[in-house]
Amino acid sequence: MQIPTILMIRPVRFAYNTQTAVNNTFQNDPEFAHHNDDVQIQKQARGEFDGFVEKLRTAGIPVLVVEDSEEPHTPDSIFPNNWITMHSDGTVVLYPMFAENRRLERKDAVIELIQHTFKIRKLVDLTEYEGVSRFLEGTGSFVLDRINNIAYACLSPRTDEGLFRKFCEKLNYKPVVFHAFDSNGAAIYHTNVMMCVADRYAIINLECIPQEEREKVQNELISSGKKIIAITQDQMGRFAGNMLQVFNRQGNSYLVMSSQAFHSLDEWQIKAIEEMDNILHSPLDTIESNGGGSARCMMAEVYLEAR
């Protein structure tokens, strides 16, 4: 079994991003952000980031940390899983990003470090679609079942159906497309905030999927051997869908989440997860409220072969 390295970008100028706030309802409103000093936000985010990395490394999970650069200013660089994915066949995919300042996250230094550390056999570059305002934001836009080669995507302004199907065709995934809405009726911006697929189970907010599409998604999960652990709209709002199953060097599995997500779970949900996985959680409150993303968004899995 291949144990992926987790790529994480250490923030230098983390801040509330007004360009992403237009369709990320998980970010706190700008008024809240402006009452908080950017320097203070950065300091707190960095502390949360370092604490999170330490917990992962203590558990024996391989983590590659790259320090972000001051310029160009990329307030969301802490979420690398949106602009790059790295696959076990040696393919690297670069994605078209909705926010203009997020496109700057594809920094040469990061790509060069990946090239020096791992073997890249093929590059699939979808970034040209930014020019025609079509977007697909990596494993934010879709959630992969890597064992069964199934990809799940809820459509939104950041997840273009045609591009998603193109990705699936190129990387040999079966596409499962659906819609998902929050309790105010807004399209959920990223699939990875409403569902997480692990080896033997899936955590999913079924409430947010329209009735006529819900069964299709449910049946796909069940027929691929996943036990369903359902979460509510409220729990999703506290990032309980934004989790990732990772493995340590000994092959032990962990479900990684934020402390806010963990504390939103009911006892039965925790018990159901712990029957199959260890739980690892870390406080990420500043990152969540200003960035609108959580633990899963901070981890880009590197399935490439090491040099």
C-alpha positions as CSV (number, residue, x, y, z in Angstrom):
1,M,0.0,0.0,0.0
2,Q,1.3,3.4,-1.0
3,I,1.5,5.9,1.9
4,P,1.1,9.4,0.5
5,T,3.2,12.3,1.8
6,I,1.0,15.3,2.9
7,L,2.1,18.6,1.2
8,M,1.3,21.6,3.4
9,I,2.0,25.3,2.8
10,R,3.0,27.3,5.9
11,P,1.3,30.7,5.7
12,V,3.3,34.0,5.6
13,R,0.4,36.5,4.9
14,F,-2.7,34.5,5.7
15,A,-5.8,36.8,5.7
16,Y,-9.5,37.1,4.9
17,N,-9.9,36.9,1.1
18,T,-12.6,39.1,-0.2
19,Q,-12.2,37.5,-3.7
20,T,-13.3,34.1,-2.4
21,A,-16.0,35.4,0.0
22,V,-18.4,36.0,-2.9
23,N,-19.4,32.3,-3.0
24,N,-17.7,30.8,0.1
25,T,-20.4,31.1,2.8
26,F,-18.1,29.4,5.3
27,Q,-16.0,32.6,5.6
28,N,-17.0,35.1,8.3
29,D,-18.3,38.4,7.0
30,P,-15.8,41.0,6.0
31,E,-16.9,43.3,8.9
32,F,-15.7,40.7,11.4
33,A,-12.5,40.3,9.5
34,H,-11.8,44.0,9.3
35,H,-12.2,44.3,13.1
36,N,-9.3,41.8,13.4
37,D,-5.8,43.0,12.6
38,D,-4.2,41.1,9.6
39,V,-0.9,40.7,11.6
40,Q,-2.8,39.1,14.5
41,I,-4.8,36.8,12.1
42,Q,-1.5,35.7,10.5
43,K,0.1,35.1,13.8
44,Q,-2.8,33.0,15.1
45,A,-3.1,31.1,11.8
46,R,0.6,30.3,11.8
47,G,0.3,29.0,15.4
48,E,-2.7,26.8,14.4
49,F,-0.8,25.5,11.3
50,D,2.4,24.6,13.3
51,G,0.3,22.8,16.0
52,F,-1.5,20.8,13.3
53,V,1.7,19.8,11.5
54,E,3.2,18.7,14.9
55,K,0.2,16.5,15.6
56,L,0.4,14.8,12.2
57,R,4.2,14.2,12.5
58,T,3.9,12.9,16.1
59,A,1.4,10.3,14.7
60,G,4.0,9.3,12.1
61,I,2.3,10.8,9.1
62,P,4.8,12.0,6.5
63,V,4.4,15.7,6.0
64,L,6.3,18.0,3.6
65,V,6.0,21.6,4.7
66,V,6.8,24.5,2.2
67,E,7.1,28.0,3.5
68,D,5.0,30.4,1.5
69,S,6.6,33.6,0.1
70,E,5.6,37.2,1.0
71,E,5.1,38.1,-2.7
72,P,2.9,37.7,-4.6
73,H,0.4,38.0,-1.7
74,T,-1.6,34.8,-1.6
75,P,-3.9,35.0,1.5
76,D,-5.3,31.4,0.8
77,S,-2.0,29.6,0.1
78,I,-2.6,27.5,3.2
79,F,-5.1,25.5,1.0
80,P,-2.9,23.8,-1.7
81,N,-5.3,21.0,-2.5
82,N,-7.3,23.3,-4.7
83,W,-4.6,24.1,-7.3
84,I,-2.7,20.8,-7.5
85,T,-3.3,17.1,-7.3
86,M,-0.6,14.4,-7.5
87,H,-1.5,10.8,-8.5
88,S,0.1,7.4,-8.2
89,D,0.6,6.9,-11.9
90,G,3.0,9.9,-11.9
91,T,0.4,12.5,-13.1
92,V,0.3,16.0,-11.7
93,V,-2.8,18.1,-12.5
94,L,-2.9,21.9,-12.2
95,Y,-6.4,23.5,-11.9
96,P,-8.2,26.7,-13.0
97,M,-9.0,28.8,-9.9
98,F,-12.0,31.1,-9.5
99,A,-10.3,33.9,-7.5
100,E,-7.6,35.8,-9.4
101,N,-5.4,36.0,-6.3
102,R,-5.6,32.3,-5.8
103,R,-4.1,31.7,-9.3
104,L,-0.9,33.2,-7.9
105,E,-0.6,30.2,-5.5
106,R,0.9,28.1,-8.3
107,K,4.4,29.4,-7.4
108,D,7.4,28.1,-9.2
109,A,9.2,27.4,-5.9
110,V,6.5,24.9,-4.8
111,I,6.4,23.2,-8.2
112,E,10.2,22.9,-8.4
113,L,10.4,21.4,-4.9
114,I,7.8,18.8,-5.9
115,Q,9.8,18.1,-9.0
116,H,13.1,17.7,-7.1
117,T,11.5,15.4,-4.4
118,F,9.2,13.3,-6.5
119,K,9.0,11.7,-10.0
120,I,6.5,13.4,-12.3
121,R,5.7,11.4,-15.4
122,K,2.9,13.6,-16.9
123,L,1.5,17.1,-16.4
124,V,-2.1,17.9,-17.1
125,D,-2.6,21.6,-17.1
126,L,-6.2,22.9,-17.0
127,T,-5.3,26.5,-16.1
128,E,-6.0,27.9,-19.6
129,Y,-9.7,27.6,-18.7
130,E,-9.4,30.5,-16.3
131,G,-9.4,32.7,-19.5
132,V,-12.9,31.6,-20.3
133,S,-14.1,31.6,-16.7
134,R,-14.5,27.9,-16.3
135,F,-13.2,26.6,-13.0
136,L,-12.3,23.3,-11.2
137,E,-10.6,23.6,-7.9
138,G,-8.9,20.2,-7.3
139,T,-9.9,18.1,-4.4
140,G,-12.0,20.9,-3.1
141,S,-14.3,20.7,-6.2
142,F,-14.4,17.0,-6.1
143,V,-13.8,14.1,-3.6
144,L,-12.0,11.0,-4.8
145,D,-12.6,7.4,-3.9
146,R,-9.1,6.4,-5.0
147,I,-9.8,2.7,-4.3
148,N,-12.7,2.4,-6.6
149,N,-11.8,5.2,-9.0
150,I,-15.0,7.1,-8.4
151,A,-15.0,11.0,-8.2
152,Y,-17.9,12.9,-6.6
153,A,-18.7,16.5,-7.4
154,C,-21.4,19.0,-6.5
155,L,-21.7,21.7,-9.1
156,S,-21.1,25.3,-8.2
157,P,-19.5,28.5,-9.7
158,R,-16.1,26.9,-8.8
159,T,-16.9,23.4,-10.2
160,D,-17.6,23.2,-14.0
161,E,-19.2,20.0,-15.0
162,G,-17.4,19.7,-18.4
163,L,-14.0,20.2,-16.8
164,F,-14.8,17.7,-14.0
165,R,-15.8,15.1,-16.7
166,K,-12.6,15.9,-18.6
167,F,-10.5,15.3,-15.4
168,C,-12.3,12.0,-14.9
169,E,-11.7,10.9,-18.4
170,K,-8.0,11.8,-18.3
171,L,-7.4,10.1,-14.9
172,N,-9.8,7.2,-15.3
173,Y,-12.4,8.1,-12.7
174,K,-16.1,7.4,-12.8
175,P,-17.9,10.8,-12.4
176,V,-20.8,11.2,-10.0
177,V,-22.3,14.7,-10.5
178,F,-25.0,16.2,-8.3
179,H,-26.1,19.5,-6.7
180,A,-25.9,20.5,-3.1
181,F,-27.2,23.6,-1.2
182,D,-26.7,25.0,2.3
183,S,-29.6,25.8,4.6
184,N,-30.0,29.2,3.0
185,G,-30.4,27.6,-0.5
186,A,-26.9,28.7,-1.7
187,A,-24.9,26.3,-3.8
188,I,-22.2,24.7,-1.7
189,Y,-18.9,26.0,-3.1
190,H,-16.8,22.8,-2.7
191,T,-17.7,19.2,-2.4
192,N,-15.1,18.6,0.2
193,V,-17.0,20.6,2.8
194,M,-20.1,18.3,2.6
195,M,-18.5,14.9,2.2
196,C,-15.4,12.8,2.9
197,V,-14.7,9.4,1.4
198,A,-12.4,7.0,3.4
199,D,-11.5,3.4,2.6
200,R,-14.5,1.7,4.3
201,Y,-16.9,4.5,5.0
202,A,-18.1,8.0,3.8
203,I,-19.1,11.0,5.9
204,I,-21.7,12.9,4.1
205,N,-24.3,15.6,4.5
206,L,-27.2,14.0,2.6
207,E,-29.6,16.7,3.7
208,C,-28.0,19.2,1.4
209,I,-28.5,17.1,-1.7
210,P,-31.9,17.5,-3.5
211,Q,-34.2,14.5,-2.9
212,E,-34.2,13.5,-6.6
213,E,-30.4,13.2,-6.6
214,R,-29.8,12.0,-3.1
215,E,-30.5,8.3,-3.8
216,K,-28.1,8.2,-6.7
217,V,-25.2,9.4,-4.5
218,Q,-26.2,7.2,-1.6
219,N,-26.4,4.1,-3.9
220,E,-23.0,4.8,-5.4
221,L,-21.4,5.0,-2.0
222,I,-23.2,1.8,-0.7
223,S,-22.5,-0.2,-3.9
224,S,-18.8,0.7,-3.6
225,G,-18.7,-0.8,-0.1
226,K,-18.9,2.3,2.0
227,K,-20.7,2.5,5.3
228,I,-22.5,5.9,5.4
229,I,-22.1,8.1,8.4
230,A,-24.5,11.0,7.9
231,I,-23.9,14.5,9.2
232,T,-26.4,17.4,9.4
233,Q,-26.4,20.9,7.8
234,D,-25.4,22.4,11.1
235,Q,-22.4,20.0,11.5
236,M,-21.3,20.7,7.9
237,G,-21.3,24.4,8.9
238,R,-18.8,23.5,11.6
239,F,-16.6,21.7,9.0
240,A,-17.6,18.1,9.9
241,G,-17.5,17.2,6.2
242,N,-14.0,18.6,5.7
243,M,-12.0,15.6,6.8
244,L,-9.4,13.4,5.3
245,Q,-8.3,9.9,5.9
246,V,-4.5,9.7,6.0
247,F,-2.0,6.9,6.9
248,N,1.2,6.9,9.0
249,R,4.4,5.2,7.9
250,Q,3.3,2.0,9.7
251,G,0.1,1.9,7.6
252,N,-2.2,2.9,10.5
253,S,-5.1,5.1,9.4
254,Y,-6.3,8.3,10.9
255,L,-9.3,10.5,10.1
256,V,-8.1,14.1,10.4
257,M,-10.3,17.0,11.2
258,S,-10.4,20.3,13.1
259,S,-11.3,20.4,16.7
260,Q,-14.5,22.4,15.8
261,A,-15.5,19.6,13.5
262,F,-14.8,16.9,16.2
263,H,-16.8,18.7,18.9
264,S,-19.8,19.1,16.5
265,L,-20.0,15.3,16.2
266,D,-22.5,13.2,18.2
267,E,-21.3,10.3,20.3
268,W,-22.7,7.7,17.8
269,Q,-20.8,9.3,15.0
270,I,-17.5,9.3,16.9
271,K,-18.1,5.7,17.9
272,A,-18.8,4.7,14.2
273,I,-15.6,6.4,13.0
274,E,-13.5,5.0,15.8
275,E,-14.6,1.5,14.9
276,M,-12.6,2.0,11.7
277,D,-10.1,4.7,12.3
278,N,-8.1,6.7,14.8
279,I,-9.3,10.3,15.1
280,L,-6.8,13.2,15.0
281,H,-8.1,16.7,15.5
282,S,-6.5,20.1,16.0
283,P,-7.9,23.6,16.7
284,L,-8.1,25.6,13.4
285,D,-10.6,28.3,14.4
286,T,-8.8,31.3,12.9
287,I,-8.1,29.5,9.6
288,E,-11.7,28.3,9.4
289,S,-13.4,31.6,10.2
290,N,-11.1,33.8,7.9
291,G,-10.3,31.2,5.2
292,G,-13.6,29.3,5.0
293,G,-11.7,26.1,4.8
294,S,-10.5,23.5,7.3
295,A,-8.3,20.5,7.9
296,R,-8.9,18.7,4.6
297,C,-8.3,21.8,2.5
298,M,-4.8,22.3,4.1
299,M,-3.5,18.9,3.0
300,A,-2.6,18.0,-0.6
301,E,-1.8,14.3,-0.9
302,V,1.4,13.4,-2.9
303,Y,0.9,10.0,-4.3
304,L,4.0,10.4,-6.6
305,E,7.0,8.1,-6.3
306,A,9.8,9.7,-4.3
307,R,13.1,10.3,-6.1
